[in-house]
């Protein structure tokens, strides 16, 4: 489960989706994490991710690179 800050309230929210990848866009052209779930996808700007989620995503990306280069 990944967490992020709600833009309007500043409260921590959760998504049960799995990390899928990155995309860029929006008004600030910022990177957005894509979390896919059975009903659709949630895009969260990088500046709203919690430190725990950023660390978890970095770990996933490191494992993907390690697996692909082995």
mmCIF file of the N, C-alpha and C atoms, coordinates in Angstrom:
data_MODEL
# 
_entry.id   MODEL 
# 
loop_
_atom_site.group_PDB 
_atom_site.id 
_atom_site.type_symbol 
_atom_site.label_atom_id 
_atom_site.label_alt_id 
_atom_site.label_comp_id 
_atom_site.label_asym_id 
_atom_site.label_entity_id 
_atom_site.label_seq_id 
_atom_site.pdbx_PDB_ins_code 
_atom_site.Cartn_x 
_atom_site.Cartn_y 
_atom_site.Cartn_z 
_atom_site.occupancy 
_atom_site.B_iso_or_equiv 
_atom_site.pdbx_formal_charge 
_atom_site.auth_seq_id 
_atom_site.auth_comp_id 
_atom_site.auth_asym_id 
_atom_site.auth_atom_id 
_atom_site.pdbx_PDB_model_num 
ATOM 1   N N  . UNK A 1 1  ? 0.845   -1.164  0.000   1.00 0.00 ? 1  UNK A N  1 
ATOM 2   C CA . UNK A 1 1  ? 0.000   0.000   0.000   1.00 0.00 ? 1  UNK A CA 1 
ATOM 3   C C  . UNK A 1 1  ? 0.899   1.239   0.000   1.00 0.00 ? 1  UNK A C  1 
ATOM 4   N N  . UNK A 1 2  ? 0.576   2.184   -0.862  1.00 0.00 ? 2  UNK A N  1 
ATOM 5   C CA . UNK A 1 2  ? 1.367   3.397   -1.010  1.00 0.00 ? 2  UNK A CA 1 
ATOM 6   C C  . UNK A 1 2  ? 0.588   4.589   -0.459  1.00 0.00 ? 2  UNK A C  1 
ATOM 7   N N  . UNK A 1 3  ? 1.316   5.580   0.028   1.00 0.00 ? 3  UNK A N  1 
ATOM 8   C CA . UNK A 1 3  ? 0.669   6.753   0.617   1.00 0.00 ? 3  UNK A CA 1 
ATOM 9   C C  . UNK A 1 3  ? 1.139   8.029   -0.083  1.00 0.00 ? 3  UNK A C  1 
ATOM 10  N N  . UNK A 1 4  ? 0.273   9.025   -0.028  1.00 0.00 ? 4  UNK A N  1 
ATOM 11  C CA . UNK A 1 4  ? 0.570   10.331  -0.608  1.00 0.00 ? 4  UNK A CA 1 
ATOM 12  C C  . UNK A 1 4  ? -0.250  11.390  0.116   1.00 0.00 ? 4  UNK A C  1 
ATOM 13  N N  . UNK A 1 5  ? 0.140   12.646  -0.029  1.00 0.00 ? 5  UNK A N  1 
ATOM 14  C CA . UNK A 1 5  ? -0.589  13.750  0.601   1.00 0.00 ? 5  UNK A CA 1 
ATOM 15  C C  . UNK A 1 5  ? -1.690  14.225  -0.335  1.00 0.00 ? 5  UNK A C  1 
ATOM 16  N N  . UNK A 1 6  ? -2.866  14.445  0.213   1.00 0.00 ? 6  UNK A N  1 
ATOM 17  C CA . UNK A 1 6  ? -3.956  15.026  -0.548  1.00 0.00 ? 6  UNK A CA 1 
ATOM 18  C C  . UNK A 1 6  ? -3.625  16.489  -0.807  1.00 0.00 ? 6  UNK A C  1 
ATOM 19  N N  . UNK A 1 7  ? -3.763  16.924  -2.046  1.00 0.00 ? 7  UNK A N  1 
ATOM 20  C CA . UNK A 1 7  ? -3.387  18.290  -2.408  1.00 0.00 ? 7  UNK A CA 1 
ATOM 21  C C  . UNK A 1 7  ? -4.230  19.331  -1.673  1.00 0.00 ? 7  UNK A C  1 
ATOM 22  N N  . UNK A 1 8  ? -5.521  19.108  -1.571  1.00 0.00 ? 8  UNK A N  1 
ATOM 23  C CA . UNK A 1 8  ? -6.426  20.101  -0.985  1.00 0.00 ? 8  UNK A CA 1 
ATOM 24  C C  . UNK A 1 8  ? -6.353  20.156  0.540   1.00 0.00 ? 8  UNK A C  1 
ATOM 25  N N  . UNK A 1 9  ? -6.321  18.991  1.199   1.00 0.00 ? 9  UNK A N  1 
ATOM 26  C CA . UNK A 1 9  ? -6.389  18.961  2.656   1.00 0.00 ? 9  UNK A CA 1 
ATOM 27  C C  . UNK A 1 9  ? -5.039  18.760  3.335   1.00 0.00 ? 9  UNK A C  1 
ATOM 28  N N  . UNK A 1 10 ? -4.071  18.206  2.624   1.00 0.00 ? 10 UNK A N  1 
ATOM 29  C CA . UNK A 1 10 ? -2.773  17.902  3.214   1.00 0.00 ? 10 UNK A CA 1 
ATOM 30  C C  . UNK A 1 10 ? -2.761  16.620  4.024   1.00 0.00 ? 10 UNK A C  1 
ATOM 31  N N  . UNK A 1 11 ? -3.902  15.925  4.075   1.00 0.00 ? 11 UNK A N  1 
ATOM 32  C CA . UNK A 1 11 ? -3.978  14.664  4.816   1.00 0.00 ? 11 UNK A CA 1 
ATOM 33  C C  . UNK A 1 11 ? -3.348  13.536  3.998   1.00 0.00 ? 11 UNK A C  1 
ATOM 34  N N  . UNK A 1 12 ? -2.879  12.527  4.719   1.00 0.00 ? 12 UNK A N  1 
ATOM 35  C CA . UNK A 1 12 ? -2.278  11.370  4.067   1.00 0.00 ? 12 UNK A CA 1 
ATOM 36  C C  . UNK A 1 12 ? -3.386  10.450  3.550   1.00 0.00 ? 12 UNK A C  1 
ATOM 37  N N  . UNK A 1 13 ? -3.253  10.050  2.295   1.00 0.00 ? 13 UNK A N  1 
ATOM 38  C CA . UNK A 1 13 ? -4.190  9.113   1.683   1.00 0.00 ? 13 UNK A CA 1 
ATOM 39  C C  . UNK A 1 13 ? -3.429  7.881   1.239   1.00 0.00 ? 13 UNK A C  1 
ATOM 40  N N  . UNK A 1 14 ? -4.164  6.800   0.971   1.00 0.00 ? 14 UNK A N  1 
ATOM 41  C CA . UNK A 1 14 ? -3.561  5.531   0.558   1.00 0.00 ? 14 UNK A CA 1 
ATOM 42  C C  . UNK A 1 14 ? -4.128  5.086   -0.784  1.00 0.00 ? 14 UNK A C  1 
ATOM 43  N N  . UNK A 1 15 ? -3.325  4.353   -1.503  1.00 0.00 ? 15 UNK A N  1 
ATOM 44  C CA . UNK A 1 15 ? -3.802  3.692   -2.699  1.00 0.00 ? 15 UNK A CA 1 
ATOM 45  C C  . UNK A 1 15 ? -3.384  2.230   -2.615  1.00 0.00 ? 15 UNK A C  1 
ATOM 46  N N  . UNK A 1 16 ? -4.272  1.351   -3.000  1.00 0.00 ? 16 UNK A N  1 
ATOM 47  C CA . UNK A 1 16 ? -3.968  -0.075  -2.987  1.00 0.00 ? 16 UNK A CA 1 
ATOM 48  C C  . UNK A 1 16 ? -3.411  -0.549  -4.320  1.00 0.00 ? 16 UNK A C  1 
ATOM 49  N N  . UNK A 1 17 ? -3.310  0.361   -5.274  1.00 0.00 ? 17 UNK A N  1 
ATOM 50  C CA . UNK A 1 17 ? -2.782  0.002   -6.582  1.00 0.00 ? 17 UNK A CA 1 
ATOM 51  C C  . UNK A 1 17 ? -1.313  -0.371  -6.521  1.00 0.00 ? 17 UNK A C  1 
ATOM 52  N N  . UNK A 1 18 ? -0.867  -1.073  -7.549  1.00 0.00 ? 18 UNK A N  1 
ATOM 53  C CA . UNK A 1 18 ? 0.539   -1.440  -7.669  1.00 0.00 ? 18 UNK A CA 1 
ATOM 54  C C  . UNK A 1 18 ? 1.258   -0.381  -8.490  1.00 0.00 ? 18 UNK A C  1 
ATOM 55  N N  . UNK A 1 19 ? 2.501   -0.097  -8.110  1.00 0.00 ? 19 UNK A N  1 
ATOM 56  C CA . UNK A 1 19 ? 3.287   0.877   -8.861  1.00 0.00 ? 19 UNK A CA 1 
ATOM 57  C C  . UNK A 1 19 ? 3.511   0.347   -10.272 1.00 0.00 ? 19 UNK A C  1 
ATOM 58  N N  . UNK A 1 20 ? 3.195   1.169   -11.277 1.00 0.00 ? 20 UNK A N  1 
ATOM 59  C CA . UNK A 1 20 ? 3.287   0.745   -12.668 1.00 0.00 ? 20 UNK A CA 1 
ATOM 60  C C  . UNK A 1 20 ? 4.426   1.441   -13.403 1.00 0.00 ? 20 UNK A C  1 
ATOM 61  N N  . UNK A 1 21 ? 4.672   2.693   -13.081 1.00 0.00 ? 21 UNK A N  1 
ATOM 62  C CA . UNK A 1 21 ? 5.726   3.434   -13.775 1.00 0.00 ? 21 UNK A CA 1 
ATOM 63  C C  . UNK A 1 21 ? 5.565   4.927   -13.566 1.00 0.00 ? 21 UNK A C  1 
ATOM 64  N N  . UNK A 1 22 ? 6.199   5.687   -14.450 1.00 0.00 ? 22 UNK A N  1 
ATOM 65  C CA . UNK A 1 22 ? 6.190   7.143   -14.354 1.00 0.00 ? 22 UNK A CA 1 
ATOM 66  C C  . UNK A 1 22 ? 5.637   7.760   -15.625 1.00 0.00 ? 22 UNK A C  1 
ATOM 67  N N  . UNK A 1 23 ? 5.061   8.934   -15.501 1.00 0.00 ? 23 UNK A N  1 
ATOM 68  C CA . UNK A 1 23 ? 4.657   9.745   -16.629 1.00 0.00 ? 23 UNK A CA 1 
ATOM 69  C C  . UNK A 1 23 ? 4.938   11.197  -16.269 1.00 0.00 ? 23 UNK A C  1 
ATOM 70  N N  . UNK A 1 24 ? 4.953   12.051  -17.249 1.00 0.00 ? 24 UNK A N  1 
ATOM 71  C CA . UNK A 1 24 ? 5.221   13.472  -17.007 1.00 0.00 ? 24 UNK A CA 1 
ATOM 72  C C  . UNK A 1 24 ? 4.060   14.271  -17.574 1.00 0.00 ? 24 UNK A C  1 
ATOM 73  N N  . UNK A 1 25 ? 3.662   15.325  -16.856 1.00 0.00 ? 25 UNK A N  1 
ATOM 74  C CA . UNK A 1 25 ? 2.576   16.160  -17.360 1.00 0.00 ? 25 UNK A CA 1 
ATOM 75  C C  . UNK A 1 25 ? 2.029   17.086  -16.307 1.00 0.00 ? 25 UNK A C  1 
ATOM 76  N N  . UNK A 1 26 ? 0.874   17.642  -16.592 1.00 0.00 ? 26 UNK A N  1 
ATOM 77  C CA . UNK A 1 26 ? 0.243   18.572  -15.671 1.00 0.00 ? 26 UNK A CA 1 
ATOM 78  C C  . UNK A 1 26 ? 0.732   19.992  -15.878 1.00 0.00 ? 26 UNK A C  1 
ATOM 79  N N  . UNK A 1 27 ? 0.245   20.895  -15.049 1.00 0.00 ? 27 UNK A N  1 
ATOM 80  C CA . UNK A 1 27 ? 0.601   22.305  -15.180 1.00 0.00 ? 27 UNK A CA 1 
ATOM 81  C C  . UNK A 1 27 ? 2.086   22.568  -14.954 1.00 0.00 ? 27 UNK A C  1 
ATOM 82  N N  . UNK A 1 28 ? 2.686   21.811  -14.049 1.00 0.00 ? 28 UNK A N  1 
ATOM 83  C CA . UNK A 1 28 ? 4.101   22.010  -13.731 1.00 0.00 ? 28 UNK A CA 1 
ATOM 84  C C  . UNK A 1 28 ? 5.021   21.082  -14.512 1.00 0.00 ? 28 UNK A C  1 
ATOM 85  N N  . UNK A 1 29 ? 4.445   20.254  -15.380 1.00 0.00 ? 29 UNK A N  1 
ATOM 86  C CA . UNK A 1 29 ? 5.188   19.254  -16.141 1.00 0.00 ? 29 UNK A CA 1 
ATOM 87  C C  . UNK A 1 29 ? 6.021   18.365  -15.205 1.00 0.00 ? 29 UNK A C  1 
ATOM 88  N N  . UNK A 1 30 ? 5.421   18.007  -14.074 1.00 0.00 ? 30 UNK A N  1 
ATOM 89  C CA . UNK A 1 30 ? 6.095   17.203  -13.054 1.00 0.00 ? 30 UNK A CA 1 
ATOM 90  C C  . UNK A 1 30 ? 5.942   15.714  -13.364 1.00 0.00 ? 30 UNK A C  1 
ATOM 91  N N  . UNK A 1 31 ? 6.829   14.924  -12.788 1.00 0.00 ? 31 UNK A N  1 
ATOM 92  C CA . UNK A 1 31 ? 6.705   13.471  -12.899 1.00 0.00 ? 31 UNK A CA 1 
ATOM 93  C C  . UNK A 1 31 ? 5.564   13.001  -12.012 1.00 0.00 ? 31 UNK A C  1 
ATOM 94  N N  . UNK A 1 32 ? 4.816   12.037  -12.510 1.00 0.00 ? 32 UNK A N  1 
ATOM 95  C CA . UNK A 1 32 ? 3.702   11.453  -11.770 1.00 0.00 ? 32 UNK A CA 1 
ATOM 96  C C  . UNK A 1 32 ? 3.922   9.955   -11.672 1.00 0.00 ? 32 UNK A C  1 
ATOM 97  N N  . UNK A 1 33 ? 3.744   9.413   -10.469 1.00 0.00 ? 33 UNK A N  1 
ATOM 98  C CA . UNK A 1 33 ? 3.786   7.966   -10.283 1.00 0.00 ? 33 UNK A CA 1 
ATOM 99  C C  . UNK A 1 33 ? 2.428   7.412   -10.690 1.00 0.00 ? 33 UNK A C  1 
ATOM 100 N N  . UNK A 1 34 ? 2.446   6.292   -11.402 1.00 0.00 ? 34 UNK A N  1 
ATOM 101 C CA . UNK A 1 34 ? 1.206   5.646   -11.826 1.00 0.00 ? 34 UNK A CA 1 
ATOM 102 C C  . UNK A 1 34 ? 0.998   4.421   -10.941 1.00 0.00 ? 34 UNK A C  1 
ATOM 103 N N  . UNK A 1 35 ? -0.160  4.353   -10.291 1.00 0.00 ? 35 UNK A N  1 
ATOM 104 C CA . UNK A 1 35 ? -0.538  3.210   -9.474  1.00 0.00 ? 35 UNK A CA 1 
ATOM 105 C C  . UNK A 1 35 ? -1.775  2.587   -10.106 1.00 0.00 ? 35 UNK A C  1 
ATOM 106 N N  . UNK A 1 36 ? -1.623  1.366   -10.637 1.00 0.00 ? 36 UNK A N  1 
ATOM 107 C CA . UNK A 1 36 ? -2.758  0.691   -11.281 1.00 0.00 ? 36 UNK A CA 1 
ATOM 108 C C  . UNK A 1 36 ? -3.466  -0.194  -10.270 1.00 0.00 ? 36 UNK A C  1 
ATOM 109 N N  . UNK A 1 37 ? -4.798  -0.178  -10.351 1.00 0.00 ? 37 UNK A N  1 
ATOM 110 C CA . UNK A 1 37 ? -5.626  -1.070  -9.546  1.00 0.00 ? 37 UNK A CA 1 
ATOM 111 C C  . UNK A 1 37 ? -6.695  -1.654  -10.464 1.00 0.00 ? 37 UNK A C  1 
ATOM 112 N N  . UNK A 1 38 ? -7.498  -2.610  -9.997  1.00 0.00 ? 38 UNK A N  1 
ATOM 113 C CA . UNK A 1 38 ? -8.484  -3.243  -10.878 1.00 0.00 ? 38 UNK A CA 1 
ATOM 114 C C  . UNK A 1 38 ? -9.499  -2.270  -11.501 1.00 0.00 ? 38 UNK A C  1 
ATOM 115 N N  . UNK A 1 39 ? -9.774  -1.165  -10.840 1.00 0.00 ? 39 UNK A N  1 
ATOM 116 C CA . UNK A 1 39 ? -10.779 -0.236  -11.349 1.00 0.00 ? 39 UNK A CA 1 
ATOM 117 C C  . UNK A 1 39 ? -10.201 0.852   -12.246 1.00 0.00 ? 39 UNK A C  1 
ATOM 118 N N  . UNK A 1 40 ? -8.912  1.001   -12.299 1.00 0.00 ? 40 UNK A N  1 
ATOM 119 C CA . UNK A 1 40 ? -8.314  2.062   -13.106 1.00 0.00 ? 40 UNK A CA 1 
ATOM 120 C C  . UNK A 1 40 ? -6.909  2.368   -12.645 1.00 0.00 ? 40 UNK A C  1 
ATOM 121 N N  . UNK A 1 41 ? -6.568  3.652   -12.646 1.00 0.00 ? 41 UNK A N  1 
ATOM 122 C CA . UNK A 1 41 ? -5.228  4.067   -12.247 1.00 0.00 ? 41 UNK A CA 1 
ATOM 123 C C  . UNK A 1 41 ? -5.301  5.385   -11.488 1.00 0.00 ? 41 UNK A C  1 
ATOM 124 N N  . UNK A 1 42 ? -4.310  5.587   -10.625 1.00 0.00 ? 42 UNK A N  1 
ATOM 125 C CA . UNK A 1 42 ? -4.174  6.832   -9.873  1.00 0.00 ? 42 UNK A CA 1 
ATOM 126 C C  . UNK A 1 42 ? -2.826  7.423   -10.247 1.00 0.00 ? 42 UNK A C  1 
ATOM 127 N N  . UNK A 1 43 ? -2.817  8.686   -10.639 1.00 0.00 ? 43 UNK A N  1 
ATOM 128 C CA . UNK A 1 43 ? -1.581  9.395   -10.938 1.00 0.00 ? 43 UNK A CA 1 
ATOM 129 C C  . UNK A 1 43 ? -1.306  10.368  -9.800  1.00 0.00 ? 43 UNK A C  1 
ATOM 130 N N  . UNK A 1 44 ? -0.124  10.257  -9.197  1.00 0.00 ? 44 UNK A N  1 
ATOM 131 C CA . UNK A 1 44 ? 0.226   11.100  -8.056  1.00 0.00 ? 44 UNK A CA 1 
ATOM 132 C C  . UNK A 1 44 ? 1.514   11.854  -8.396  1.00 0.00 ? 44 UNK A C  1 
ATOM 133 N N  . UNK A 1 45 ? 1.494   13.196  -8.345  1.00 0.00 ? 45 UNK A N  1 
ATOM 134 C CA . UNK A 1 45 ? 2.715   13.962  -8.608  1.00 0.00 ? 45 UNK A CA 1 
ATOM 135 C C  . UNK A 1 45 ? 3.800   13.606  -7.604  1.00 0.00 ? 45 UNK A C  1 
ATOM 136 N N  . UNK A 1 46 ? 5.024   13.630  -8.044  1.00 0.00 ? 46 UNK A N  1 
ATOM 137 C CA . UNK A 1 46 ? 6.152   13.235  -7.190  1.00 0.00 ? 46 UNK A CA 1 
ATOM 138 C C  . UNK A 1 46 ? 6.231   14.095  -5.934  1.00 0.00 ? 46 UNK A C  1 
ATOM 139 N N  . UNK A 1 47 ? 5.833   15.358  -6.007  1.00 0.00 ? 47 UNK A N  1 
ATOM 140 C CA . UNK A 1 47 ? 5.933   16.236  -4.834  1.00 0.00 ? 47 UNK A CA 1 
ATOM 141 C C  . UNK A 1 47 ? 4.863   15.938  -3.784  1.00 0.00 ? 47 UNK A C  1 
ATOM 142 N N  . UNK A 1 48 ? 3.904   15.054  -4.074  1.00 0.00 ? 48 UNK A N  1 
ATOM 143 C CA . UNK A 1 48 ? 2.899   14.671  -3.081  1.00 0.00 ? 48 UNK A CA 1 
ATOM 144 C C  . UNK A 1 48 ? 3.148   13.279  -2.492  1.00 0.00 ? 48 UNK A C  1 
ATOM 145 N N  . UNK A 1 49 ? 4.138   12.552  -2.995  1.00 0.00 ? 49 UNK A N  1 
ATOM 146 C CA . UNK A 1 49 ? 4.445   11.235  -2.443  1.00 0.00 ? 49 UNK A CA 1 
ATOM 147 C C  . UNK A 1 49 ? 5.085   11.383  -1.063  1.00 0.00 ? 49 UNK A C  1 
ATOM 148 N N  . UNK A 1 50 ? 4.752   10.456  -0.166  1.00 0.00 ? 50 UNK A N  1 
ATOM 149 C CA . UNK A 1 50 ? 5.398   10.467  1.149   1.00 0.00 ? 50 UNK A CA 1 
ATOM 150 C C  . UNK A 1 50 ? 6.799   9.871   1.010   1.00 0.00 ? 50 UNK A C  1 
ATOM 151 N N  . UNK A 1 51 ? 7.696   10.192  1.946   1.00 0.00 ? 51 UNK A N  1 
ATOM 152 C CA . UNK A 1 51 ? 9.052   9.634   1.879   1.00 0.00 ? 51 UNK A CA 1 
ATOM 153 C C  . UNK A 1 51 ? 9.064   8.101   1.865   1.00 0.00 ? 51 UNK A C  1 
ATOM 154 N N  . UNK A 1 52 ? 8.137   7.469   2.585   1.00 0.00 ? 52 UNK A N  1 
ATOM 155 C CA . UNK A 1 52 ? 8.074   6.006   2.615   1.00 0.00 ? 52 UNK A CA 1 
ATOM 156 C C  . UNK A 1 52 ? 7.733   5.448   1.236   1.00 0.00 ? 52 UNK A C  1 
ATOM 157 N N  . UNK A 1 53 ? 6.813   6.094   0.552   1.00 0.00 ? 53 UNK A N  1 
ATOM 158 C CA . UNK A 1 53 ? 6.429   5.650   -0.783  1.00 0.00 ? 53 UNK A CA 1 
ATOM 159 C C  . UNK A 1 53 ? 7.561   5.870   -1.767  1.00 0.00 ? 53 UNK A C  1 
ATOM 160 N N  . UNK A 1 54 ? 8.229   7.004   -1.684  1.00 0.00 ? 54 UNK A N  1 
ATOM 161 C CA . UNK A 1 54 ? 9.369   7.263   -2.568  1.00 0.00 ? 54 UNK A CA 1 
ATOM 162 C C  . UNK A 1 54 ? 10.441  6.192   -2.385  1.00 0.00 ? 54 UNK A C  1 
ATOM 163 N N  . UNK A 1 55 ? 10.704  5.807   -1.130  1.00 0.00 ? 55 UNK A N  1 
ATOM 164 C CA . UNK A 1 55 ? 11.699  4.771   -0.858  1.00 0.00 ? 55 UNK A CA 1 
ATOM 165 C C  . UNK A 1 55 ? 11.256  3.422   -1.410  1.00 0.00 ? 55 UNK A C  1 
ATOM 166 N N  . UNK A 1 56 ? 9.980   3.098   -1.260  1.00 0.00 ? 56 UNK A N  1 
ATOM 167 C CA . UNK A 1 56 ? 9.457   1.829   -1.765  1.00 0.00 ? 56 UNK A CA 1 
ATOM 168 C C  . UNK A 1 56 ? 9.547   1.772   -3.284  1.00 0.00 ? 56 UNK A C  1 
ATOM 169 N N  . UNK A 1 57 ? 9.231   2.875   -3.953  1.00 0.00 ? 57 UNK A N  1 
ATOM 170 C CA . UNK A 1 57 ? 9.313   2.923   -5.414  1.00 0.00 ? 57 UNK A CA 1 
ATOM 171 C C  . UNK A 1 57 ? 10.761  2.792   -5.867  1.00 0.00 ? 57 UNK A C  1 
ATOM 172 N N  . UNK A 1 58 ? 11.669  3.465   -5.183  1.00 0.00 ? 58 UNK A N  1 
ATOM 173 C CA . UNK A 1 58 ? 13.086  3.370   -5.534  1.00 0.00 ? 58 UNK A CA 1 
ATOM 174 C C  . UNK A 1 58 ? 13.573  1.931   -5.405  1.00 0.00 ? 58 UNK A C  1 
ATOM 175 N N  . UNK A 1 59 ? 13.098  1.236   -4.374  1.00 0.00 ? 59 UNK A N  1 
ATOM 176 C CA . UNK A 1 59 ? 13.476  -0.163  -4.179  1.00 0.00 ? 59 UNK A CA 1 
ATOM 177 C C  . UNK A 1 59 ? 12.956  -1.032  -5.324  1.00 0.00 ? 59 UNK A C  1 
ATOM 178 N N  . UNK A 1 60 ? 11.725  -0.782  -5.756  1.00 0.00 ? 60 UNK A N  1 
ATOM 179 C CA . UNK A 1 60 ? 11.140  -1.536  -6.871  1.00 0.00 ? 60 UNK A CA 1 
ATOM 180 C C  . UNK A 1 60 ? 11.924  -1.293  -8.148  1.00 0.00 ? 60 UNK A C  1 
ATOM 181 N N  . UNK A 1 61 ? 12.263  -0.034  -8.412  1.00 0.00 ? 61 UNK A N  1 
ATOM 182 C CA . UNK A 1 61 ? 13.011  0.289   -9.619  1.00 0.00 ? 61 UNK A CA 1 
ATOM 183 C C  . UNK A 1 61 ? 14.396  -0.334  -9.592  1.00 0.00 ? 61 UNK A C  1 
ATOM 184 N N  . UNK A 1 62 ? 15.026  -0.381  -8.418  1.00 0.00 ? 62 UNK A N  1 
ATOM 185 C CA . UNK A 1 62 ? 16.338  -1.008  -8.292  1.00 0.00 ? 62 UNK A CA 1 
ATOM 186 C C  . UNK A 1 62 ? 16.234  -2.491  -8.586  1.00 0.00 ? 62 UNK A C  1 
ATOM 187 N N  . UNK A 1 63 ? 15.209  -3.153  -8.077  1.00 0.00 ? 63 UNK A N  1 
ATOM 188 C CA . UNK A 1 63 ? 15.025  -4.581  -8.343  1.00 0.00 ? 63 UNK A CA 1 
ATOM 189 C C  . UNK A 1 63 ? 14.765  -4.838  -9.825  1.00 0.00 ? 63 UNK A C  1 
ATOM 190 N N  . UNK A 1 64 ? 14.012  -3.962  -10.491 1.00 0.00 ? 64 UNK A N  1 
ATOM 191 C CA . UNK A 1 64 ? 13.738  -4.134  -11.931 1.00 0.00 ? 64 UNK A CA 1 
ATOM 192 C C  . UNK A 1 64 ? 15.020  -4.054  -12.731 1.00 0.00 ? 64 UNK A C  1 
ATOM 193 N N  . UNK A 1 65 ? 15.874  -3.091  -12.402 1.00 0.00 ? 65 UNK A N  1 
ATOM 194 C CA . UNK A 1 65 ? 17.141  -2.935  -13.116 1.00 0.00 ? 65 UNK A CA 1 
ATOM 195 C C  . UNK A 1 65 ? 18.037  -4.137  -12.877 1.00 0.00 ? 65 UNK A C  1 
ATOM 196 N N  . UNK A 1 66 ? 18.095  -4.616  -11.634 1.00 0.00 ? 66 UNK A N  1 
ATOM 197 C CA . UNK A 1 66 ? 18.925  -5.762  -11.293 1.00 0.00 ? 66 UNK A CA 1 
ATOM 198 C C  . UNK A 1 66 ? 18.447  -7.017  -12.017 1.00 0.00 ? 66 UNK A C  1 
ATOM 199 N N  . UNK A 1 67 ? 17.158  -7.227  -12.058 1.00 0.00 ? 67 UNK A N  1 
ATOM 200 C CA . UNK A 1 67 ? 16.610  -8.402  -12.729 1.00 0.00 ? 67 UNK A CA 1 
ATOM 201 C C  . UNK A 1 67 ? 16.856  -8.339  -14.230 1.00 0.00 ? 67 UNK A C  1 
ATOM 202 N N  . UNK A 1 68 ? 16.694  -7.162  -14.831 1.00 0.00 ? 68 UNK A N  1 
ATOM 203 C CA . UNK A 1 68 ? 16.858  -7.024  -16.273 1.00 0.00 ? 68 UNK A CA 1 
ATOM 204 C C  . UNK A 1 68 ? 18.305  -7.128  -16.734 1.00 0.00 ? 68 UNK A C  1 
ATOM 205 N N  . UNK A 1 69 ? 19.269  -6.819  -15.868 1.00 0.00 ? 69 UNK A N  1 
ATOM 206 C CA . UNK A 1 69 ? 20.662  -6.881  -16.260 1.00 0.00 ? 69 UNK A CA 1 
ATOM 207 C C  . UNK A 1 69 ? 21.311  -8.213  -15.920 1.00 0.00 ? 69 UNK A C  1 
ATOM 208 N N  . UNK A 1 70 ? 20.623  -9.050  -15.178 1.00 0.00 ? 70 UNK A N  1 
ATOM 209 C CA . UNK A 1 70 ? 21.198  -10.359 -14.805 1.00 0.00 ? 70 UNK A CA 1 
ATOM 210 C C  . UNK A 1 70 ? 21.049  -11.360 -15.907 1.00 0.00 ? 70 UNK A C  1 
# 
